[in-house]
Amino acid sequence: MPNKYDALYAWMCAAFGDEVFTVGVFRATFPSPAPAKVLSDLRRLGCLESEGRGAYRVVPPERRLRNLVEQEEEVFGLPSRSGLPHAYCDDTAVTIWTDGGYWTGFTRGFRPLHLRIRSSQLGRWQEFFRSAGARVTVAGTRETLFGVLHVLHPASQVRSVDHGGVRVVPLEEAYAYAASRPYLFEPVLPVLRSQLRKQAR
């Protein structure tokens, strides 16, 4: 079942289409004790756009969905604003160490960003992502996974280095992760080995 705003948005699409409408027209169409607040909430949620003082237009569903996907894609690097120790790890670390040249572990509908954090700070991380409006889960949680999603990997310690402006596990660890999964990472192993040799000089 859609939430009440999603259901209202659907009815507004049917009622107003591409027409500009005012607060008064909205209240006459959808009886509401607080029409200005409802419209403000819908605008904040990306359902409406302002067409001037007190005038609105419904954002077409295709554009609204595209906007939602684009907003989610902007969460990469968000953890750096937390002030908490962290490191991108697993598949995401390999992507970072190849400067975006090698992606795996995702589907057309699910793009995980694997993040190692301290176990003792799990609650703080969950609250951080919630307050930032970003979705998060804990590795191993049984749920339907979709979109761009930070997957938290709690650990007792977090080792990280800076690469390209983000915190990531050291190259040695990313290489070991990839080398233990040659069926996924065989094409990129020579690249990572070359980087390791350069780093050792």
N, C-alpha and C positions, 0 to 999 in steps of 0.2 A: 504493500500500500504506500502511495506517495505521502509525504508529510503535507501539512495543511498549506504551506506556501507553494509547494510544487503543484498541488491540486488547484490552488487559486490561479497560479501562473497559467496552467492549461486552460482554465475557463476564461482568463483574460485574453489569451491568444484567440480563442473562439469568438469572444464578444467584441474585441476591438481590432483584431487583425493588425494592419499597419497604420491605423488611424491614431492621430494625436488626441489625447483626452485629458481632462482636467480633474482635479480632486473632486469637484462637484459631480461630474459625470461618473467618476468611479463610485462615489457614494450612492448615486441614484441607481447604478447597475448592480452593485454589491453592497447591500446595507452593512454599515460598519460603525461602531462607536468611536473609532480612532482612525479614520481613513488616511490622514497625513502620516501617522506612524507606520501603518501597513505599507503605504507606498514607499516610504523611506527604507523600510526593511527590504522590500522587493528590489529597490534600486541597489542597495548594498549587496544583495545576493546575485546581482547581475541579471535580473529578470527584466528590468526597466532601464530606460535612459531618459535623462531630462531633456525636454525640448523648450526650456525657458521656465520662468517662474510659475510654479504650480501646474505645469503641463508635462505630460509624459508620453512615451511610446513604448510598446512592448518590444523587447529584443527578440528577433526571430529565433525559434528553437535551434536551427542549425548554427547560427552565430553564437548563441549562448553556450551550446555544447563545445564548439571550437574554442571559445574563450576559457571554459573550464579546463580543457586539456592544456592549453597554453599556460594558464596559471600554475597548474601542477608541475609542468616541466621546468618552472623557474625555481623549484625548491632545492636544486642541487647547490651545495655550498651553504645552505641555511644553517647547519650545525655550527659554523664558525661564529655565529652571533650568540651562541649559548653561553660562552665563557666556561664550558665544561670540557674535560679531556675526552677526546674521541678520535677515531681513525676510520676512514672508509676501508673496508676489508673485502675479502672473497672476490667475487666476480667484478665488483665495482673497483676494487684496487687494481686489478689487471687492466681495466679500461683506463684508469687514471695514469698508470705507469706507461701505457702505450699512447698517451695523449689523445685518447678517444679513438685510436685506430683499430681497437678490437673490442667488440661488444658481444656478449653472450649471456645466457641466463635470463632472458626476457622473452615476452611474447608480444603480439600486436596489442594486447589489452592489459599487460602487466609489465611495469618497468621498476623493478626493485632497486633500491640504493642501500647496500649493506653497510652498516655502521657499527663498529665495536665501541662499546661504552663500559664504564665501570658498573658492576652489578649494584653497588651501593647507591648509585645515582639513577636507577631505572625510573623511579617515580618522578624525579625532576625532569628527566628527558621527556617522558610522556606529557607532562604538563607544558614543557617548552614547545613541543610540536603542536599541541592543542591550541595554545595561546597564539601561535603563529599562523593558525588556520591550515596546518599541513597534516596529512594523515601519517600514521605510524603504527607499526605492529612489532611484536617480539618474535624472533625466529622460533619456529616450531609451534606457534599458536595456530589452532585449527579454525580457519575462517576463509571466506571467499576473498581472494586477493585481486586487486585491479588498480589500474592507473599507476602514477608515480607514487611510490610508497617507500618511506624509510623503514628498513627492517633492522631492528636493534639486536645486537649480539652481545649480551651482558658477559663480562669477564672480570676476573679479579684485578688484572692490570691492563693498561692500554699503552702501547708503544706507537708513536706516530712521528712522521716527518712531514715537512711541507713540500708539496709538489704541485706546481701550477696554481698556487694560492689556496689549496685545500689540504686538510690533514688526512694522511693516508698511512697504512701500515708500511714499514720499511720494504724496500724493493726485494730484499732476500725473502721476506715472508710471502710477498705476492708471487714471486717465482716458485717457491715451494708449493704454494696452493695450486698454481697452474700445472706444475710438473706432476703433481699427484693425480691430475685429471687430464691425461694426454688426449683422451677422446674428445674433449672440449677445446683444449688449448694448444694442441700440437702446432698449428700454424704460427702461433705467436711466441712459442718457447725460444726460438733462436733470437728474436728481438730482445726478450727479457735477459737472456744469457749475455748478449752483447752489452746491454746496459750494465749488468753486474760487473763485467770485465772492466768497463770504463770507470765504474765507481771504485774499483779496487786499485786503480793506478794511483 
